[in-house]
Amino acid sequence: MAGKREEYATWDEFFMGLALLATTRSKDPRTQVGACIVNEEKHKVISIGYNGLTKGMNDDDFHWDSEGEITGDKTKVNDPYIVHAERNAIYSYGGSIREFEGSTMYVTFFSCSERAKTIAQVGIKKVIYRRMYSNEESNRVAKEIFENAGIIYEAYSEDVQNVTKETYQAETSEVLKMVKKYGNPQSNQQSS
């Protein structure tokens, strides 16, 4: 009898991979974020989310360039209209909110203070992040919220400080290329 395959994903790699895969659904040209909430004891995915426009908004007509940051017109700034990945994962879940109790969230960016409050409120107990935001004040407040709520937060890997915006965008582009290459059987049949 042959032994098991040696090269396979660990559970951490698998769940962070799903969070990275979720980034491919984001239409935000500046930042793509993905989140995967799991029950680690059962190795069960509870929900997945990505950053995107508020439900009902037309992303073809949206001002993705966020020109309001230059002009001062707050109605032309992206952030107020975007639902972040962590919240989307929570909002899109169809089951009982109690299933989040004690769960773990894998997220491609460290959560800001607003999302940290939401994570604490639903009972998630651990956050594993791929990249830290550059806003140190927001990071500090989010860490304080997590610490006071008893939420463990940890970097996905030792090199989290070396994950630049460019490195991160390259990673998400590679994931998207893989999805495009293998993801649509109809387009594969048409090209052969």
N, C-alpha and C positions, 0 to 999 in steps of 0.2 A: 504494500500500500504506500502510495506517495505521501510525503509530508505536506503540510499546509504551505500555501504561498508565503514567501518571506516579506514581500513588498506590498503592504496594504496600509490604508489610512487608520491612524488611531482615532478614537472617538473625538478628541479635541480637533484633530485635523479635519475630520468629516464635518463636524458642526461648524467650524470656522469656514470650511469650504462652501457650505450651504449659505452662510452669511455673505461670502464673496460672490457666490452665484446670484444672490438676490440683488446685488449692486447692478447687475446687467439690465434690470428692469427700470432703473432710475433714468429719467429723461433730463435731469438737471445737468447741464454741461459743465458746471463748476465743481460739484462734489457728488459722488455716488457713494451711498452708505447702505449697508445691509445688516440685518439683525436676524438671529435665529434663537428662539427660546426653546429650551429643552428640559425634560425631566431626565437628569443624569442617571438616576438609579435604574430607570427602565430603558435608557438610551432611546428615548422617544421624543421626536420633534413635536412641540406643541403648536408653534406658529412661526411664520417667517414674514419679514417686512422689509421695505426699502423706502428711501425718501422720494416722495412724489407729491404732486399737486393734491389739494383738497378735493374730495369726491365731488363730481359734477362739473368741475372746471375743465375747459378745453385746453389741453396742452399744446395744440397746434396754434392757438391764438395767444398764448401766454408770453409775457415779456421776459424771456429767459435771460436776456442780457443784463437785467437788474439795473437799468439806467437810472433809477431813482437814487442809487447810492451816490451818483455824481450830481444829479439835478436837485436832490432833496425831496423829491416827490415820493412820499412813503407808499403810495399806491403802486409804484413801479419798482418796489424792492421785492426780491424773491421770498425772503425768509418768512414773512407773515402768512404766505399762502402755501408753504411747503409743510407737509406732515412728515416728520422725521421717522427714520426706519424703526426705532424702538417703539414709538407710539403706533405706527402702522401695524407692527407685529401684534401689539396688544389689541388695537381696535379691530383688526380683521379676524381675530379668533372667534369662532362660533360657539365655543363651549362655555363652561362655567369659569368665571374669573378665579375661583378657588384653585383651579389647576395650575395657576402661576405660583402659588405658595411654595416656597423652597426651591423654585426652579433656577436655572442658569441661563443667562443671556450671552450669546456670542455676538459681538458687534464689531464692525470694521473700524469705527471711530469711537474714541472714548466719549461718553455721554456728557452733555452740558448739564447745567444745574436744573433746567426745566425738565429735561428727560429723566434726570436722576430722581426727581420728585415722583414722576409717574412710575418709574421702576420700583421705588420704595413702596409706593401706595398699593401696588398689586401684589406685593409679597415676594418678588424675585430676590433671591439671596446671594447670587454670585454673578458678576459681570466680567467677562473675558474680552478684552479689546485688542484690536490689531494695531491701531495708530492713535496717538495722542493729538488732540486739537492744539493749535498754536496759541489759543487764548488761555493764558495761564490763570487768570482770575476765575474764569468759568470752570476750569479744571479743578482749582482749589475748592471752590464752593461745592462742586459735584462730589469731590472726595469727602468733604465734610458731611454732606448729606448721607452718602453711603456709609461712612464710619458710624454716624449717629444712629442709622437705621439697622446697623449690624450686617451690612451687605459687604461681602468680600469682593474686591476688584483686583484684577491682576492682568498684566500684559500677556498676550498670547505667546510672545517669544522674547528672548533677551534683547533682540535688536530693535525693539519698538522705538527707541530714540532715533534710530537710523532710518526709519521708514519715512522718507520725505514725501511730499505731495506727488512729486514726479514718479518715485518708486511705486507708490500706491496706485497712481493712475495707470502705470505700466502693468501692474498686477491685474487690475480690473479689466484692462484691454485684452490681456492674454486670456482671461476667463471668458470674455465675450467672444473672442476668436474661436475658442474651443467649442462654445455653445453653437455658434453659427456654423462651424464645420460639421459637427455631429448631431446637431439638435433637430433639424427639420428633414425627415425622410422624403418629403415631397420635393424639396429643392435638390436633394441628393439624386433622386431619380431623374429629375429634369436635366441635370448636368451630365448624366452618363449616357 
